[in-house]
Amino acid sequence: MQRTAVVIGIVLFVLFTVFSREVKRGVMSQVDFDMTVKLQDKISSRFDQLMDDGAILADGVVSSGIVLGISVWGLVKKKGVRKAGVLMLPLAFATLTGIEIYGKNFVPHPGPPFFMIKRPTTIFPKFHVVQPYAYPSGHAARATFIALVVLHLTSYILRKKGTLGKYWVFGGVAGYVVFVAISRIYLGHHWLSDIVGGILLGGSLGSFTLGFL
């Protein structure tokens, strides 16, 4: 077990809990609104499609497939205790999903108003189950969780290679998480506080899981 990763995961989860309490109190309301207005004012509408489609890897179904694929790969490659640790991946991901669903049903933090949503037909598709609230962002949580797992796998696969490749992967993965975060705010799907909560949630469960891989 990598104790540092586990401790970081626990600390991040405590921060997530504290931050969630502050969000529930409405502490971030003005900051949330100002950030959304600024992003929608600065980013051209011609990027709407890119912002919407680009976050596909953090979609619930797609990310579930990614986690399942990584888990199967880990069971094949890992040995002994570490093979058992791989089972933490789907378990932690399921926990993440459960906390997301709980938050969006019981943390009174509505998402942006309809007039701020850039592409309402994509956030409210025909078979979409509308949840009362928006906190935390599932996209941000899943993107962060998968990013940490991918970085761990990269360090394992490229352990005998140079550091340049690792830097490129780190930059790409971190950049994608930032892209997902910005896109959710810009499109009016989430407030900044939803994104921060999602990153803390995904980071906590992701870090905790890495401690067993």
NUROLUM-279894 format. One record per residue (C-alpha): y, x, z; residue in one letter. Coordinates in nm, 4 decimals. Layout:
BEGIN
atom Y->Y	X->X	Z->Z	res->A
...
# end
This chain:
BEGIN
atom Y->0.0000	X->0.0000	Z->0.0000	res->M
atom Y->0.3498	X->0.1242	Z->-0.0866	res->Q
atom Y->0.5330	X->0.0358	Z->0.2332	res->R
atom Y->0.8792	X->0.1025	Z->0.0917	res->T
atom Y->0.8362	X->-0.1610	Z->-0.1794	res->A
atom Y->0.7042	X->-0.4117	Z->0.0746	res->V
atom Y->0.9965	X->-0.3478	Z->0.3110	res->V
atom Y->1.2465	X->-0.3837	Z->0.0256	res->I
atom Y->1.0811	X->-0.7108	Z->-0.0707	res->G
atom Y->1.1081	X->-0.8439	Z->0.2842	res->I
atom Y->1.4736	X->-0.7381	Z->0.3130	res->V
atom Y->1.5600	X->-0.9047	Z->-0.0185	res->L
atom Y->1.3870	X->-1.2246	Z->0.0899	res->F
atom Y->1.5896	X->-1.2281	Z->0.4116	res->V
atom Y->1.9049	X->-1.1823	Z->0.2024	res->L
atom Y->1.7901	X->-1.4665	Z->-0.0232	res->F
atom Y->1.7459	X->-1.6930	Z->0.2788	res->T
atom Y->2.0895	X->-1.6057	Z->0.4199	res->V
atom Y->2.2575	X->-1.6402	Z->0.0804	res->F
atom Y->2.0883	X->-1.9764	Z->0.0226	res->S
atom Y->2.2341	X->-2.1029	Z->0.3487	res->R
atom Y->2.5827	X->-1.9969	Z->0.2387	res->E
atom Y->2.5358	X->-2.1616	Z->-0.1012	res->V
atom Y->2.4349	X->-2.4826	Z->0.0732	res->K
atom Y->2.7624	X->-2.4653	Z->0.2680	res->R
atom Y->2.9580	X->-2.4392	Z->-0.0586	res->G
atom Y->3.0993	X->-2.0923	Z->0.0087	res->V
atom Y->3.0643	X->-1.9871	Z->-0.3577	res->M
atom Y->3.2054	X->-2.3031	Z->-0.5182	res->S
atom Y->3.5372	X->-2.1626	Z->-0.6398	res->Q
atom Y->3.3878	X->-1.8300	Z->-0.7488	res->V
atom Y->3.1167	X->-2.0171	Z->-0.9398	res->D
atom Y->3.3678	X->-2.2278	Z->-1.1301	res->F
atom Y->3.6012	X->-1.9373	Z->-1.2074	res->D
atom Y->3.3176	X->-1.7197	Z->-1.3387	res->M
atom Y->3.1887	X->-1.9912	Z->-1.5717	res->T
atom Y->3.5366	X->-2.0592	Z->-1.7085	res->V
atom Y->3.5984	X->-1.6878	Z->-1.7688	res->K
atom Y->3.2687	X->-1.6291	Z->-1.9503	res->L
atom Y->3.3058	X->-1.9378	Z->-2.1674	res->Q
atom Y->3.6598	X->-1.8317	Z->-2.2508	res->D
atom Y->3.5698	X->-1.4708	Z->-2.3369	res->K
atom Y->3.2461	X->-1.5240	Z->-2.5346	res->I
atom Y->3.2646	X->-1.6748	Z->-2.8831	res->S
atom Y->3.0732	X->-1.9967	Z->-2.9495	res->S
atom Y->2.8993	X->-1.8303	Z->-3.2438	res->R
atom Y->2.6753	X->-1.6604	Z->-2.9878	res->F
atom Y->2.5511	X->-1.9920	Z->-2.8474	res->D
atom Y->2.2225	X->-1.9805	Z->-3.0369	res->Q
atom Y->2.1565	X->-1.6192	Z->-2.9385	res->L
atom Y->2.2346	X->-1.6925	Z->-2.5752	res->M
atom Y->1.9980	X->-1.9872	Z->-2.5782	res->D
atom Y->1.7054	X->-1.8367	Z->-2.7687	res->D
atom Y->1.7369	X->-1.4865	Z->-2.6238	res->G
atom Y->1.6200	X->-1.5926	Z->-2.2793	res->A
atom Y->1.2832	X->-1.7161	Z->-2.4106	res->I
atom Y->1.0895	X->-1.4446	Z->-2.2238	res->L
atom Y->1.2155	X->-1.5895	Z->-1.8951	res->A
atom Y->1.1036	X->-1.9409	Z->-1.9877	res->D
atom Y->0.8538	X->-2.0862	Z->-1.7421	res->G
atom Y->0.5643	X->-2.1167	Z->-1.9866	res->V
atom Y->0.6253	X->-1.7854	Z->-2.1651	res->V
atom Y->0.6727	X->-1.5878	Z->-1.8436	res->S
atom Y->0.3572	X->-1.7432	Z->-1.6979	res->S
atom Y->0.1686	X->-1.6146	Z->-2.0005	res->G
atom Y->0.3206	X->-1.2691	Z->-1.9545	res->I
atom Y->0.2197	X->-1.2567	Z->-1.5878	res->V
atom Y->-0.1307	X->-1.3762	Z->-1.6734	res->L
atom Y->-0.1638	X->-1.1122	Z->-1.9455	res->G
atom Y->-0.0434	X->-0.8344	Z->-1.7152	res->I
atom Y->-0.2825	X->-0.9537	Z->-1.4444	res->S
atom Y->-0.5808	X->-0.9411	Z->-1.6796	res->V
atom Y->-0.4762	X->-0.5947	Z->-1.7989	res->W
atom Y->-0.4414	X->-0.4802	Z->-1.4377	res->G
atom Y->-0.7864	X->-0.6071	Z->-1.3437	res->L
atom Y->-0.9317	X->-0.4061	Z->-1.6315	res->V
atom Y->-0.7374	X->-0.0853	Z->-1.5621	res->K
atom Y->-0.7122	X->-0.0735	Z->-1.1838	res->K
atom Y->-0.9938	X->0.0299	Z->-0.9515	res->K
atom Y->-1.0960	X->-0.0450	Z->-0.5946	res->G
atom Y->-0.8320	X->-0.1809	Z->-0.3599	res->V
atom Y->-0.5634	X->-0.1688	Z->-0.6282	res->R
atom Y->-0.7688	X->-0.4064	Z->-0.8428	res->K
atom Y->-0.7585	X->-0.6579	Z->-0.5580	res->A
atom Y->-0.3849	X->-0.5960	Z->-0.5312	res->G
atom Y->-0.3390	X->-0.7136	Z->-0.8896	res->V
atom Y->-0.4266	X->-1.0634	Z->-0.7700	res->L
atom Y->-0.0948	X->-1.0587	Z->-0.5846	res->M
atom Y->0.0830	X->-1.0904	Z->-0.9203	res->L
atom Y->-0.0110	X->-1.4507	Z->-1.0052	res->P
atom Y->0.0031	X->-1.5453	Z->-0.6368	res->L
atom Y->0.3579	X->-1.4128	Z->-0.5974	res->A
atom Y->0.4632	X->-1.5724	Z->-0.9261	res->F
atom Y->0.3253	X->-1.9079	Z->-0.8111	res->A
atom Y->0.5150	X->-1.8661	Z->-0.4830	res->T
atom Y->0.8330	X->-1.7958	Z->-0.6794	res->L
atom Y->0.7832	X->-2.1145	Z->-0.8787	res->T
atom Y->0.7182	X->-2.3146	Z->-0.5639	res->G
atom Y->1.0366	X->-2.1887	Z->-0.3969	res->I
atom Y->1.2348	X->-2.2607	Z->-0.7141	res->E
atom Y->1.1082	X->-2.6195	Z->-0.7245	res->I
atom Y->1.1811	X->-2.6647	Z->-0.3542	res->Y
atom Y->1.5360	X->-2.5319	Z->-0.3928	res->G
atom Y->1.6127	X->-2.7504	Z->-0.6919	res->K
atom Y->1.5033	X->-3.0572	Z->-0.5001	res->N
atom Y->1.6261	X->-2.9895	Z->-0.1473	res->F
atom Y->1.9201	X->-2.7451	Z->-0.1605	res->V
atom Y->2.2222	X->-2.9672	Z->-0.2396	res->P
atom Y->2.3856	X->-2.7511	Z->-0.5033	res->H
atom Y->2.4425	X->-2.9392	Z->-0.8323	res->P
atom Y->2.4710	X->-2.7427	Z->-1.1549	res->G
atom Y->2.7797	X->-2.7294	Z->-1.3778	res->P
atom Y->2.9173	X->-3.0651	Z->-1.4974	res->P
atom Y->2.8055	X->-3.1948	Z->-1.8360	res->F
atom Y->3.1308	X->-3.1026	Z->-2.0119	res->F
atom Y->3.0671	X->-2.7333	Z->-1.9344	res->M
atom Y->2.7184	X->-2.7300	Z->-2.0891	res->I
atom Y->2.7260	X->-2.5594	Z->-2.4289	res->K
atom Y->2.3966	X->-2.6858	Z->-2.5723	res->R
atom Y->2.2954	X->-3.0004	Z->-2.3804	res->P
atom Y->2.0073	X->-3.0870	Z->-2.6145	res->T
atom Y->1.8269	X->-2.7648	Z->-2.5202	res->T
atom Y->1.8660	X->-2.7973	Z->-2.1452	res->I
atom Y->1.7686	X->-3.1643	Z->-2.1560	res->F
atom Y->1.4836	X->-3.1799	Z->-2.4116	res->P
atom Y->1.2758	X->-3.4941	Z->-2.4627	res->K
atom Y->1.0063	X->-3.4114	Z->-2.2074	res->F
atom Y->1.2232	X->-3.2207	Z->-1.9585	res->H
atom Y->1.1863	X->-3.3184	Z->-1.5912	res->V
atom Y->1.5400	X->-3.3316	Z->-1.4540	res->V
atom Y->1.5688	X->-3.1890	Z->-1.1028	res->Q
atom Y->1.8550	X->-3.2953	Z->-0.8740	res->P
atom Y->1.9992	X->-2.9495	Z->-0.8131	res->Y
atom Y->2.0279	X->-2.6099	Z->-0.9832	res->A
atom Y->1.9630	X->-2.3521	Z->-0.7108	res->Y
atom Y->1.8066	X->-2.1013	Z->-0.7580	res->P
atom Y->1.7922	X->-2.0085	Z->-1.1267	res->S
atom Y->1.4299	X->-1.9912	Z->-1.2347	res->G
atom Y->1.5214	X->-1.7902	Z->-1.5439	res->H
atom Y->1.6965	X->-1.5232	Z->-1.3354	res->A
atom Y->1.4120	X->-1.5150	Z->-1.0832	res->A
atom Y->1.1404	X->-1.4837	Z->-1.3474	res->R
atom Y->1.3336	X->-1.2250	Z->-1.5495	res->A
atom Y->1.3838	X->-1.0089	Z->-1.2395	res->T
atom Y->1.0235	X->-1.0461	Z->-1.1247	res->F
atom Y->0.8803	X->-0.9524	Z->-1.4650	res->I
atom Y->1.1327	X->-0.6697	Z->-1.5044	res->A
atom Y->1.0108	X->-0.5030	Z->-1.1849	res->L
atom Y->0.6476	X->-0.5387	Z->-1.2891	res->V
atom Y->0.7192	X->-0.3985	Z->-1.6361	res->V
atom Y->0.9044	X->-0.1013	Z->-1.4874	res->L
atom Y->0.6080	X->-0.0339	Z->-1.2596	res->H
atom Y->0.3681	X->-0.0467	Z->-1.5543	res->L
atom Y->0.5956	X->0.1809	Z->-1.7543	res->T
atom Y->0.5939	X->0.4433	Z->-1.4801	res->S
atom Y->0.2128	X->0.4205	Z->-1.4793	res->Y
atom Y->0.1660	X->0.4357	Z->-1.8573	res->I
atom Y->0.4310	X->0.7049	Z->-1.9153	res->L
atom Y->0.3537	X->0.9101	Z->-1.6036	res->R
atom Y->0.2547	X->1.2121	Z->-1.8135	res->K
atom Y->0.5361	X->1.1716	Z->-2.0638	res->K
atom Y->0.8970	X->1.2839	Z->-2.0469	res->G
atom Y->1.1616	X->1.0953	Z->-1.8512	res->T
atom Y->1.3658	X->0.9971	Z->-2.1592	res->L
atom Y->1.1271	X->0.7189	Z->-2.2553	res->G
atom Y->1.1357	X->0.5817	Z->-1.9015	res->K
atom Y->1.5157	X->0.5729	Z->-1.9088	res->Y
atom Y->1.5127	X->0.3775	Z->-2.2338	res->W
atom Y->1.2678	X->0.1262	Z->-2.0923	res->V
atom Y->1.4669	X->0.0948	Z->-1.7698	res->F
atom Y->1.7886	X->0.0405	Z->-1.9646	res->G
atom Y->1.6280	X->-0.2182	Z->-2.1900	res->G
atom Y->1.4657	X->-0.4113	Z->-1.9060	res->V
atom Y->1.7769	X->-0.4047	Z->-1.6869	res->A
atom Y->1.9891	X->-0.5036	Z->-1.9852	res->G
atom Y->1.7664	X->-0.8035	Z->-2.0521	res->Y
atom Y->1.8007	X->-0.9269	Z->-1.6935	res->V
atom Y->2.1800	X->-0.8990	Z->-1.7247	res->V
atom Y->2.1658	X->-1.0837	Z->-2.0577	res->F
atom Y->1.9630	X->-1.3687	Z->-1.9073	res->V
atom Y->2.2055	X->-1.3914	Z->-1.6155	res->A
atom Y->2.5140	X->-1.4051	Z->-1.8376	res->I
atom Y->2.3562	X->-1.6492	Z->-2.0830	res->S
atom Y->2.2648	X->-1.9008	Z->-1.8108	res->R
atom Y->2.6228	X->-1.9009	Z->-1.6788	res->I
atom Y->2.7876	X->-1.9033	Z->-2.0208	res->Y
atom Y->2.5748	X->-2.1931	Z->-2.1466	res->L
atom Y->2.6598	X->-2.3945	Z->-1.8366	res->G
atom Y->2.3001	X->-2.4122	Z->-1.7207	res->H
atom Y->2.3721	X->-2.2421	Z->-1.3881	res->H
atom Y->2.6483	X->-2.1208	Z->-1.1615	res->W
atom Y->2.6841	X->-1.7555	Z->-1.0604	res->L
atom Y->2.5411	X->-1.8379	Z->-0.7173	res->S
atom Y->2.2275	X->-1.9814	Z->-0.8803	res->D
atom Y->2.1846	X->-1.6541	Z->-1.0683	res->I
atom Y->2.2354	X->-1.4368	Z->-0.7602	res->V
atom Y->1.9853	X->-1.6480	Z->-0.5687	res->G
atom Y->1.7351	X->-1.6207	Z->-0.8526	res->G
atom Y->1.7716	X->-1.2427	Z->-0.8731	res->I
atom Y->1.7246	X->-1.2078	Z->-0.4971	res->L
atom Y->1.4184	X->-1.4330	Z->-0.5078	res->L
atom Y->1.2604	X->-1.2583	Z->-0.8061	res->G
atom Y->1.3500	X->-0.9176	Z->-0.6663	res->G
atom Y->1.2012	X->-0.9922	Z->-0.3261	res->S
atom Y->0.8678	X->-1.1228	Z->-0.4516	res->L
atom Y->0.8530	X->-0.8631	Z->-0.7280	res->G
atom Y->0.9153	X->-0.5721	Z->-0.4896	res->S
atom Y->0.6708	X->-0.7107	Z->-0.2346	res->F
atom Y->0.4039	X->-0.7396	Z->-0.5047	res->T
atom Y->0.4552	X->-0.3822	Z->-0.6257	res->L
atom Y->0.3629	X->-0.2632	Z->-0.2798	res->G
atom Y->0.0050	X->-0.3716	Z->-0.3469	res->F
atom Y->-0.0322	X->-0.2411	Z->-0.7035	res->L
# end
